[in-house]
Amino acid sequence: MTSSTWQVRVTVAEDLAGAAEKAFEEADALAVSTFAAAPGCGASVTALFDAEPAPESLRARIARALGTDAAVMPVRVEEVADRDWVAQTVRAFPPLAIGPFWVHGSHAAPPDLDRIPILMDAGAAFGSGEHATTEGCLLALAALHERGFRPANALDMGCGSGILAIAAVKLHDCSALAVDIDPEAAGLAREAARRNGAARRVAVLAGDGYATPAVGERAPYDLALANILANPLIAMAPDLAAVLKPGGVAVLSGMLADRADAVRDAHRAAGLALLDRRDLRGWATLTMTKG
């Protein structure tokens, strides 16, 4: 996919990087990445757009997210002509050691044999391991395994790239159903499962959340994974609880840290209790269990 692309960059305090990422995502950015600047100089958050964004509107959106004055918000906008941004992202995606996992692209060096390899090229579907929410979910899965939790039937709701379902079946030797509302994401997740040797254990469907017939047919689940956004997590809490086994575990992420309590409370109201909370770079991951 080679085309003219617009790059927008803003430098913020490191603890505000998550809010800046979220603002770019809500402005329909093609891709968002964050890199640490020099010590004490904050973080650089960069977004790519397929059309020229309105600088003032974008500056105001980011300022609102950060709670600062738009007039002093330094936002750099530039056109990046004739560049294949997907290929560039793939080349820049380094292998990631996350707990017991080794998340690597097809271009990378051979995987770390002491870890569980997950082949995941950066691309159109969310979830290559770089984002704090994906990392938080992978670490939560690892922590559950260390505690002796051994699920047999998992659900990955809003699966994106399929990385969490793939990680679950590789770590726990279970089966998983992965569902995404976006047919393109579901197709990419299906291909990712095949490339990771997990196609027989990961069933991938495009569907409307918990209304997808297969979700109910395969219930109950002893592990549910949902790395989406705070509001959908809150709205779907009763649906998640309805398909989760007593004693089952849910790993929830996709929320900024200041929204974690609201997500927790919605799931508490649905009958789940908090086991663990993990905050990374302004984002939160909750591990909860059904009583």
C-alpha positions in Angstrom: 0.0 0.0 0.0 2.0 2.9 -1.3 0.5 6.4 -1.1 0.9 9.9 0.2 0.6 9.8 4.0 0.4 12.6 6.6 2.5 12.2 9.8 1.6 14.1 13.0 4.0 14.2 16.0 3.6 15.6 19.5 5.9 15.4 22.4 4.3 15.0 25.8 5.2 14.0 29.4 5.7 10.3 29.5 2.6 9.8 31.8 0.5 11.5 29.3 1.5 9.4 26.3 -1.5 7.1 26.7 -3.9 10.0 26.5 -2.2 11.4 23.4 -2.4 7.9 21.7 -6.1 7.7 22.5 -6.7 11.2 21.0 -5.0 10.2 17.8 -6.9 6.9 17.6 -10.2 8.7 18.1 -9.2 11.0 15.2 -9.0 7.9 13.0 -5.3 7.6 12.7 -4.0 4.7 10.6 -1.3 3.9 13.1 0.0 5.3 16.3 3.4 4.7 17.9 5.2 6.1 21.0 8.9 6.3 21.6 10.7 7.5 24.7 12.6 10.7 24.2 15.8 11.5 26.0 15.6 11.1 29.8 13.5 13.8 31.3 12.3 15.0 27.9 9.0 13.0 27.8 7.7 10.8 25.0 7.2 11.4 21.3 3.8 10.2 20.0 3.5 9.9 16.2 0.3 9.2 14.2 -0.2 8.5 10.5 -3.2 9.7 8.5 -4.3 8.9 5.0 -5.5 12.5 4.5 -4.2 15.8 5.7 -5.6 16.5 9.2 -6.8 19.9 10.2 -4.0 21.0 12.5 -6.1 23.3 14.7 -8.8 20.7 15.2 -6.3 18.0 16.0 -4.3 20.3 18.3 -7.5 21.1 20.2 -8.5 17.4 20.5 -5.0 16.5 21.9 -5.1 19.4 24.3 -8.5 18.3 25.7 -7.2 14.8 26.2 -4.1 16.1 28.0 -5.9 18.8 29.9 -3.7 21.6 28.6 -3.9 24.8 26.6 -4.2 24.2 22.8 -2.4 27.4 22.1 0.8 26.0 23.6 0.4 22.5 22.2 3.4 21.9 19.8 2.0 19.6 17.0 4.1 18.9 14.0 2.3 17.9 10.8 4.1 16.9 7.6 3.4 15.0 4.4 5.3 11.8 3.8 5.0 11.2 0.1 5.1 7.8 -1.7 5.9 5.8 1.4 4.6 2.3 2.2 3.8 2.9 5.8 2.8 -0.6 6.5 6.1 -1.9 5.2 8.0 0.7 7.2 6.2 -0.3 10.4 7.0 -3.9 9.8 10.7 -3.1 9.4 10.7 -1.0 12.5 8.9 -3.6 14.7 11.6 -5.2 16.9 11.2 -8.6 18.7 9.5 -8.1 22.1 10.3 -10.3 25.1 7.0 -10.1 27.2 7.0 -12.4 30.1 7.3 -16.0 28.7 6.5 -14.8 25.2 8.7 -13.8 22.3 6.7 -11.7 19.9 8.5 -11.2 16.6 7.9 -10.2 13.0 8.6 -12.4 10.0 11.6 -10.1 9.3 13.2 -10.6 12.7 16.0 -12.9 13.9 15.1 -16.5 15.0 12.9 -16.5 18.1 14.3 -16.8 21.6 14.0 -20.6 22.2 13.6 -20.0 26.0 10.3 -18.3 25.3 7.0 -19.1 23.5 7.3 -17.6 20.0 4.4 -15.6 18.6 4.8 -14.5 15.0 2.9 -11.2 14.6 3.8 -8.7 11.9 2.7 -5.1 12.5 -0.2 -4.3 10.2 -3.8 -3.1 9.9 -5.3 -5.0 12.9 -4.6 -3.9 16.4 -2.3 -6.0 18.6 1.3 -6.6 17.6 2.5 -6.5 21.2 3.9 -3.0 21.3 0.9 -1.3 22.9 0.7 -1.3 26.7 -2.7 -2.9 26.7 -1.5 -5.9 24.7 1.6 -6.2 26.8 -0.6 -6.0 30.0 -2.8 -8.8 28.8 0.1 -11.0 27.9 1.7 -10.4 31.3 -1.7 -11.1 33.0 -1.9 -14.5 31.1 1.6 -15.3 32.3 0.7 -14.5 35.9 -2.4 -16.7 35.8 -0.3 -19.6 34.5 2.3 -19.1 37.3 -0.6 -19.3 39.8 -1.6 -22.7 38.3 -4.6 -21.6 36.3 -5.2 -23.9 33.4 -8.2 -23.0 31.2 -9.5 -25.4 28.6 -11.9 -23.1 26.7 -11.1 -19.4 26.0 -12.9 -16.5 24.4 -11.1 -13.5 22.8 -13.7 -10.8 22.3 -12.6 -8.0 20.0 -9.6 -10.1 18.9 -8.0 -7.6 16.5 -4.8 -9.4 15.3 -5.6 -12.5 17.3 -2.5 -12.2 19.4 -4.2 -12.9 22.7 -6.1 -16.0 21.5 -2.8 -17.3 20.0 -0.9 -16.6 23.2 -3.6 -18.3 25.3 -3.6 -21.5 23.3 0.2 -21.6 23.2 0.7 -21.0 26.9 -2.3 -23.0 28.2 -2.7 -25.7 25.5 -6.4 -24.8 25.3 -8.9 -24.0 22.5 -10.1 -20.5 21.8 -12.8 -18.6 20.0 -11.7 -15.3 18.6 -14.4 -12.7 17.5 -14.1 -9.3 15.9 -16.7 -7.0 14.5 -14.4 -6.1 11.6 -14.2 -8.8 8.9 -10.8 -7.6 7.8 -9.4 -8.0 11.3 -11.0 -11.5 11.6 -9.3 -12.5 8.4 -5.9 -11.3 9.6 -6.4 -13.0 12.9 -7.3 -16.3 11.1 -4.1 -16.0 9.0 -2.1 -15.2 12.1 -3.4 -18.3 13.9 -2.4 -20.4 10.8 1.1 -18.9 10.7 1.6 -19.7 14.4 0.5 -23.3 14.0 -2.6 -22.6 16.0 -5.4 -22.8 13.4 -6.8 -26.0 14.8 -7.2 -24.6 18.3 -8.2 -21.0 17.4 -11.5 -20.5 15.7 -11.9 -17.0 14.3 -15.2 -15.3 13.4 -16.4 -11.9 12.3 -19.5 -11.2 14.4 -21.4 -8.8 16.6 -19.9 -9.3 20.0 -21.7 -11.6 22.4 -24.7 -11.7 19.9 -22.6 -13.9 17.6 -24.3 -17.3 17.8 -21.1 -19.3 18.2 -20.2 -17.3 21.3 -23.2 -18.8 23.1 -22.9 -22.2 21.5 -19.3 -22.6 22.8 -20.0 -21.2 26.3 -19.3 -21.4 29.1 -15.7 -20.2 29.1 -13.1 -20.5 31.8 -11.1 -17.7 30.3 -12.4 -14.5 28.6 -10.1 -11.9 27.1 -11.2 -8.5 26.0 -8.8 -5.8 25.0 -11.1 -3.2 23.6 -12.2 0.2 25.1 -13.6 1.2 28.4 -17.2 2.0 27.3 -17.7 -1.3 25.4 -16.2 -3.2 28.3 -18.6 -1.5 30.7 -21.6 -2.1 28.4 -20.8 -5.8 27.8 -19.9 -6.7 31.4 -23.3 -8.6 32.0 -22.8 -10.4 28.7 -19.3 -11.5 29.6 -20.4 -12.7 33.0 -23.2 -14.7 31.4 -20.8 -16.8 29.3 -18.1 -17.2 32.0 -17.9 -20.3 34.2 -18.1 -19.9 38.0 -14.4 -19.7 38.9 -13.6 -18.5 35.4 -11.2 -15.6 34.8 -11.6 -12.5 32.6 -8.6 -10.4 31.5 -9.8 -6.9 30.5 -7.8 -4.0 28.9 -8.0 -1.2 26.4 -8.8 1.4 29.0 -6.8 4.4 30.2 -5.8 4.0 33.9 -8.3 6.6 35.0 -11.2 4.6 33.6 -10.1 1.3 35.2 -12.3 1.8 38.3 -15.4 2.3 36.2 -14.7 -0.9 34.2 -13.9 -2.8 37.5 -17.2 -1.6 39.1 -19.3 -2.6 36.1 -17.9 -6.1 36.3 -18.3 -6.3 40.0 -22.0 -5.4 39.5 -22.1 -8.4 37.1 -20.7 -10.8 39.7 -16.9 -10.6 39.1 -14.2 -9.9 41.7 -10.9 -8.2 41.1 -7.8 -10.5 41.2 -5.2 -8.1 39.9 -4.6 -4.8 38.3 -1.6 -3.9 36.2 -0.8 -0.3 35.0 1.6 0.3 32.1 2.4 3.6 30.5 -1.0 5.1 31.4 -3.1 2.1 30.5 -4.6 -0.5 32.8 -5.2 -4.3 32.6 -7.7 -5.9 35.0 -7.8 -9.6 35.9 -11.2 -10.6 37.4 -12.9 -13.8 38.4 -16.5 -14.9 38.6 -17.7 -16.1 42.0 
